Every structure is written in C-alpha cells, then in structure tokens.
C-alpha cells in the first residue's frame, strides 16, 4: 500500500461519522487543489459533521483522523487585531 503523504496534516469534515475501532466513516478533504473523499478511521467514534485532522495515511484512500478544533478560533476577534 502506497501512503498518501499529501493528505497528512489536512483538515476535513466527516460526511459519515466514524465508529471508532468498529468501523470507518468518510471524510471530505481539500487537497491537491480540489476536494477528495477518504475512508476515515478514529480511535473513538466521531459524529457526522465533525471537523477532523488527518494524522496518518493507511494507503488505498484510507486515513486516520482525530477531532480538530482550530486553535485560532479560541482567540475570537483578537487574532484579526494582532497585525
């Protein structure tokens, strides 16, 4: 299986929620100038619509993901005023 390094570190949205170790969901990721779907595996179940970060590629259009919250969102409007 050839690993897809381009997708590692990308964020995406779960189109189908994951079921943890029981089964994958499906993620839509912006990569290579477009959007692509991958089977998404996670350690714990994640709901449809969750924002996730791709942490590993399993090859064959399968990835490992974790739930993701953009740290800049926590800053609110302060990030825009910083410059």
PyMOL commands that set and color helices and strands:
alter all, ss='L'
color gray80, all
select helices_A, chain A and resi 5-7+20-22+71-75+78-81
alter helices_A, ss='H'
color red, helices_A
select strands_A, chain A and resi 11-16+18-19+25-31+34-41+45-46+51-59+62-67
alter strands_A, ss='S'
color yellow, strands_A
deselect
rebuild
show_as cartoon
